[in-house]
Amino acid sequence: MIEIFNRLKSKPNLFVQILIASLFVNLFALATPIYVIQVLQRYVAYGVTSTLITLIAGIIFISIFEFFFRNIRHRMTREIEEENITLADKVIKKLTILKTSIYSLRNQFNSEAISGHVLTVQNVITATTTLILIDIPFVSIFLIALYLIHYQLGIIATIIIIIPFIISRFYSAGINQKSFDWYLNSMNISKLYDNSTARYVTIRYFNLIDALKK
């Protein structure tokens, strides 16, 4: 998360544009609950068809704008992914200039770990992850709107938002450990496949196929 914000701070103009677009996107997102409230209060209560048509036209118009703003914002945010390519190029360049003696001291697991870490960075530091982090502070917009409508709705929404954070606080350590174990197992499985192709002569000579299967 710190790396994402560091990349955004290195491009202040882009950061400001993303924040402005996020503000509009989250404001447009309020249209749906406001539409439901207005239908219940005005159309259901009074049954005026013209009011319903106006509300439908308004929600369609706002939804179209929200769709385009979300796509534009995502395209802008993808600029931070360019540094992932730069990072991968730096890693490859570093590996190509290493001395041969260093490679002789490294086993295959380490080389796979390097590529695995680069892939992890590319999968984590993306436009989607960045937008999720940026949208978190805008939750306050929804809460303020709910408190203005009725304080009880605001309290209920606040409790619903807080509960997942409390639960994740208790389970985060276990989830991180299982994720790390899954990563190690994936590396070991990949190593087995590589061994079965790179050392197939040895495997056949010593009849190690059953051992590899286990």
Solvent accessible surface area in square Angstrom, and as a share of the most:
residue,aa,sasa,rsa
1,M,141,0.63
2,I,130,0.66
3,E,76,0.34
4,I,3,0.01
5,F,67,0.28
6,N,68,0.35
7,R,12,0.05
8,L,0,0.00
9,K,132,0.56
10,S,73,0.47
11,K,59,0.25
12,P,81,0.51
13,N,116,0.60
14,L,14,0.07
15,F,44,0.18
16,V,81,0.47
17,Q,92,0.41
18,I,0,0.00
19,L,69,0.34
20,I,91,0.46
21,A,7,0.06
22,S,0,0.00
23,L,74,0.37
24,F,83,0.34
25,V,1,0.00
26,N,12,0.06
27,L,80,0.40
28,F,44,0.18
29,A,22,0.17
30,L,22,0.11
31,A,13,0.10
32,T,81,0.47
33,P,55,0.34
34,I,86,0.43
35,Y,55,0.21
36,V,72,0.42
37,I,45,0.23
38,Q,43,0.19
39,V,26,0.15
40,L,108,0.54
41,Q,105,0.47
42,R,125,0.46
43,Y,66,0.25
44,V,98,0.56
45,A,67,0.52
46,Y,168,0.64
47,G,47,0.45
48,V,69,0.40
49,T,81,0.47
50,S,70,0.45
51,T,38,0.22
52,L,38,0.19
53,I,108,0.55
54,T,94,0.54
55,L,36,0.18
56,I,69,0.35
57,A,59,0.46
58,G,30,0.29
59,I,29,0.15
60,I,97,0.49
61,F,125,0.52
62,I,58,0.29
63,S,52,0.33
64,I,88,0.45
65,F,86,0.36
66,E,31,0.14
67,F,121,0.50
68,F,115,0.48
69,F,55,0.23
70,R,101,0.37
71,N,61,0.31
72,I,93,0.47
73,R,8,0.03
74,H,67,0.30
75,R,182,0.67
76,M,38,0.17
77,T,0,0.00
78,R,134,0.49
79,E,75,0.34
80,I,0,0.00
81,E,45,0.20
82,E,101,0.45
83,E,59,0.26
84,N,8,0.04
85,I,113,0.57
86,T,66,0.38
87,L,63,0.31
88,A,18,0.14
89,D,80,0.41
90,K,129,0.55
91,V,35,0.20
92,I,104,0.53
93,K,139,0.59
94,K,118,0.50
95,L,57,0.28
96,T,100,0.58
97,I,115,0.59
98,L,54,0.27
99,K,147,0.62
100,T,114,0.66
101,S,68,0.44
102,I,57,0.29
103,Y,102,0.39
104,S,88,0.57
105,L,153,0.76
106,R,141,0.52
107,N,88,0.45
108,Q,61,0.27
109,F,61,0.26
110,N,51,0.26
111,S,60,0.39
112,E,23,0.10
113,A,15,0.12
114,I,67,0.34
115,S,68,0.44
116,G,9,0.08
117,H,104,0.46
118,V,24,0.14
119,L,99,0.49
120,T,63,0.37
121,V,42,0.24
122,Q,60,0.27
123,N,98,0.50
124,V,77,0.44
125,I,15,0.08
126,T,31,0.18
127,A,0,0.00
128,T,77,0.45
129,T,40,0.23
130,T,0,0.00
131,L,15,0.07
132,I,104,0.53
133,L,31,0.15
134,I,7,0.04
135,D,37,0.19
136,I,87,0.44
137,P,92,0.58
138,F,29,0.12
139,V,52,0.30
140,S,53,0.34
141,I,34,0.17
142,F,61,0.25
143,L,35,0.17
144,I,105,0.53
145,A,25,0.19
146,L,49,0.25
147,Y,93,0.35
148,L,147,0.73
149,I,77,0.39
150,H,81,0.36
151,Y,126,0.48
152,Q,97,0.43
153,L,81,0.40
154,G,0,0.00
155,I,78,0.40
156,I,97,0.49
157,A,19,0.15
158,T,35,0.21
159,I,90,0.46
160,I,109,0.55
161,I,60,0.30
162,I,84,0.42
163,I,81,0.41
164,P,74,0.47
165,F,128,0.53
166,I,91,0.46
167,I,92,0.46
168,S,55,0.36
169,R,198,0.72
170,F,159,0.66
171,Y,140,0.53
172,S,47,0.31
173,A,77,0.60
174,G,38,0.36
175,I,102,0.52
176,N,98,0.50
177,Q,101,0.45
178,K,150,0.63
179,S,59,0.38
180,F,110,0.46
181,D,58,0.30
182,W,177,0.62
183,Y,38,0.15
184,L,57,0.29
185,N,85,0.44
186,S,33,0.21
187,M,27,0.12
188,N,75,0.38
189,I,93,0.47
190,S,43,0.28
191,K,67,0.28
192,L,80,0.40
193,Y,153,0.58
194,D,50,0.26
195,N,30,0.15
196,S,42,0.27
197,T,98,0.57
198,A,76,0.59
199,R,125,0.46
200,Y,109,0.42
201,V,97,0.56
202,T,64,0.37
203,I,16,0.08
204,R,173,0.63
205,Y,172,0.65
206,F,125,0.52
207,N,111,0.57
208,L,72,0.36
209,I,80,0.41
210,D,87,0.45
211,A,63,0.49
212,L,50,0.25
213,K,155,0.66
214,K,209,0.89
